[in-house]
């Protein structure tokens, strides 16, 4: 019988997870480089955009790592791959708006795709989960496409990356609403059954 990927009820943080977090801390410190030569509004806006993207990528993995068994060999391998990709992304942060947009965008998109795969591996086991993750992934992929297009958009880069952030927010809201809806239907079904039993 194959070992399930779903997280056990109680699990601590693994060394790989801590190393993964450390790489993201490095990425956040790199954001300062975006304002190294200029402290104007444009530089601050660039820093906020990149900070959000890095933070959003990290939060996707915190959700995923809470849902999966982080000691499973497949998950450990995926986490190591994601850590390596995150490091390359972090290294390229200072050039994200200075001629190196694609060098930042490509590993960022790859990182997010791995994260989507981890999240999907858990949610795909139920019909409700499949429906929720399909909508979430569709919106997320739209955002990632905007990130890649922004890397080639020159002066319009900020607009594309802001659009990507907007789609990410819509994606997570839709995911939350999907699970709220499932919980509400289950609650109503339970109460209806109770009333029918009482009436009988």
C-alpha positions as CSV (number, residue, x, y, z in Angstrom):
1,X,0.0,0.0,0.0
2,X,1.4,3.4,-1.0
3,X,2.3,5.8,1.8
4,X,-0.3,8.7,1.8
5,X,1.0,12.2,1.2
6,X,-1.5,13.7,3.6
7,X,-0.1,15.2,6.8
8,X,-0.3,13.4,10.1
9,X,-2.2,15.3,12.8
10,X,1.0,16.3,14.7
11,X,4.2,17.0,12.8
12,X,7.1,19.3,13.6
13,X,9.1,21.4,11.2
14,X,11.8,19.4,9.4
15,X,15.4,20.6,8.7
16,X,14.5,20.9,5.0
17,X,11.6,23.2,5.8
18,X,13.8,25.4,8.0
19,X,16.4,25.6,5.3
20,X,13.7,26.5,2.8
21,X,12.5,29.3,5.1
22,X,16.1,30.6,5.4
23,X,16.4,30.9,1.7
24,X,13.2,33.1,1.7
25,X,14.7,35.2,4.5
26,X,17.6,35.8,2.2
27,X,15.2,36.7,-0.6
28,X,13.5,39.3,1.6
29,X,16.8,40.9,2.5
30,X,17.6,41.2,-1.2
31,X,14.6,43.4,-1.6
32,X,16.6,46.2,0.0
33,X,18.8,46.1,-3.1
34,X,15.9,47.4,-5.1
35,X,16.2,50.7,-3.2
36,X,20.0,50.8,-2.9
37,X,20.5,53.5,-5.6
38,X,17.2,55.3,-5.3
39,X,14.8,56.0,-2.5
40,X,12.0,57.4,-4.6
41,X,8.4,56.3,-5.0
42,X,9.2,54.1,-8.0
43,X,11.8,52.2,-6.1
44,X,9.6,51.8,-3.1
45,X,6.8,50.5,-5.4
46,X,9.1,48.0,-7.0
47,X,10.3,46.8,-3.6
48,X,6.7,46.3,-2.5
49,X,5.8,44.3,-5.6
50,X,8.7,42.0,-5.3
51,X,8.3,41.6,-1.5
52,X,4.7,40.6,-2.0
53,X,5.6,38.1,-4.7
54,X,8.3,36.5,-2.5
55,X,6.0,36.5,0.5
56,X,3.1,35.0,-1.5
57,X,5.3,32.3,-2.8
58,X,6.4,31.4,0.7
59,X,2.9,31.4,2.1
60,X,1.8,28.9,-0.6
61,X,4.4,26.5,0.7
62,X,3.4,27.1,4.4
63,X,-0.1,26.0,3.4
64,X,1.2,23.0,1.4
65,X,3.6,21.9,4.1
66,X,0.8,22.0,6.7
67,X,-1.3,19.7,4.5
68,X,1.3,17.1,3.4
69,X,3.5,14.7,5.3
70,X,6.8,16.5,5.2
71,X,8.8,13.4,6.0
72,X,7.5,11.6,2.8
73,X,10.3,11.1,0.3
74,X,8.4,12.7,-2.5
75,X,7.6,15.8,-0.4
76,X,11.2,16.0,0.8
77,X,12.5,15.9,-2.7
78,X,10.0,18.5,-3.9
79,X,11.0,20.7,-1.0
80,X,14.7,20.5,-1.9
81,X,13.9,21.3,-5.5
82,X,11.8,24.3,-4.4
83,X,14.6,25.4,-2.1
84,X,17.1,25.4,-5.0
85,X,14.7,27.3,-7.2
86,X,14.0,29.8,-4.5
87,X,17.7,30.5,-4.1
88,X,18.1,31.3,-7.7
89,X,15.1,33.6,-7.5
90,X,16.4,35.4,-4.4
91,X,19.8,36.0,-6.1
92,X,18.1,37.8,-9.0
93,X,15.9,40.0,-6.8
94,X,18.1,43.2,-7.2
95,X,17.8,43.0,-11.0
96,X,14.1,42.4,-11.1
97,X,13.5,45.9,-12.4
98,X,16.9,46.6,-13.8
99,X,17.2,44.5,-17.0
100,X,17.0,41.1,-15.2
101,X,13.3,40.7,-14.9
102,X,13.1,37.3,-16.6
103,X,16.0,36.0,-14.5
104,X,13.8,36.7,-11.5
105,X,10.4,35.8,-13.1
106,X,11.4,32.4,-14.5
107,X,12.4,30.8,-11.1
108,X,9.5,32.5,-9.4
109,X,7.1,30.9,-11.8
110,X,8.8,27.5,-11.4
111,X,8.7,27.8,-7.6
112,X,5.0,28.6,-7.7
113,X,4.3,25.7,-10.1
114,X,6.0,23.2,-7.7
115,X,3.9,24.7,-4.8
116,X,0.7,24.2,-6.8
117,X,1.7,20.6,-7.4
118,X,2.2,20.0,-3.7
119,X,-1.1,21.6,-2.8
120,X,-3.0,19.7,-5.6
121,X,-1.6,16.4,-4.4
122,X,-3.6,16.8,-1.2
123,X,-6.8,18.5,-2.4
124,X,-7.3,16.2,-5.4
125,X,-8.4,13.3,-3.2
126,X,-12.0,14.6,-2.9
127,X,-14.5,16.0,-5.5
128,X,-14.8,19.2,-3.6
129,X,-11.0,19.5,-3.3
130,X,-10.6,18.9,-7.0
131,X,-13.1,21.6,-7.9
132,X,-11.5,24.1,-5.5
133,X,-7.9,23.5,-6.6
134,X,-8.9,23.6,-10.3
135,X,-10.3,27.2,-9.8
136,X,-7.4,28.2,-7.6
137,X,-4.8,26.8,-10.1
138,X,-6.5,28.4,-13.1
139,X,-6.4,31.9,-11.5
140,X,-2.9,31.3,-10.2
141,X,-1.6,30.2,-13.6
142,X,-3.2,33.4,-15.1
143,X,-1.2,35.4,-12.5
144,X,2.0,33.5,-13.4
145,X,1.5,34.2,-17.1
146,X,1.2,37.9,-16.2
147,X,4.5,37.7,-14.3
148,X,6.2,36.3,-17.4
149,X,4.6,38.8,-19.7
150,X,5.6,41.6,-17.4
151,X,9.2,40.5,-17.6
152,X,9.1,41.4,-21.4
153,X,6.8,44.4,-21.0
154,X,9.4,47.1,-20.4
155,X,7.7,50.1,-18.8
156,X,4.5,48.2,-18.4
157,X,6.1,45.6,-16.1
158,X,4.7,47.1,-13.0
159,X,1.1,46.8,-14.4
160,X,1.5,43.2,-15.3
161,X,3.1,42.2,-11.9
162,X,0.4,44.2,-10.1
163,X,-2.2,42.2,-12.1
164,X,-0.5,39.0,-11.1
165,X,-0.8,39.9,-7.5
166,X,-4.5,40.8,-8.0
167,X,-5.2,37.4,-9.5
168,X,-3.4,35.6,-6.7
169,X,-5.6,37.4,-4.2
170,X,-8.7,36.4,-6.1
171,X,-7.4,32.8,-6.3
172,X,-7.0,32.4,-2.6
173,X,-10.4,34.1,-1.9
174,X,-12.1,31.7,-4.3
175,X,-10.4,28.8,-2.6
176,X,-11.6,30.0,0.8
177,X,-15.1,30.5,-0.4
178,X,-15.1,27.0,-2.0
179,X,-14.3,25.4,1.3
180,X,-16.7,27.6,3.3
181,X,-19.4,26.5,0.9
182,X,-18.5,22.8,1.4
183,X,-18.6,23.2,5.2
184,X,-22.0,25.0,5.0
185,X,-23.6,22.3,2.8
186,X,-22.3,19.6,5.2
187,X,-23.7,21.5,8.2
188,X,-27.1,22.0,6.6
189,X,-27.2,18.3,5.6
190,X,-26.4,17.3,9.2
191,X,-29.1,19.6,10.6
192,X,-31.6,18.4,8.1
193,X,-30.9,14.8,9.0
194,X,-31.2,15.5,12.7
195,X,-34.6,17.2,12.2
196,X,-35.9,14.3,10.1
197,X,-34.8,11.9,12.8
198,X,-36.5,14.0,15.5
199,X,-39.7,14.1,13.3
200,X,-39.7,10.4,12.9
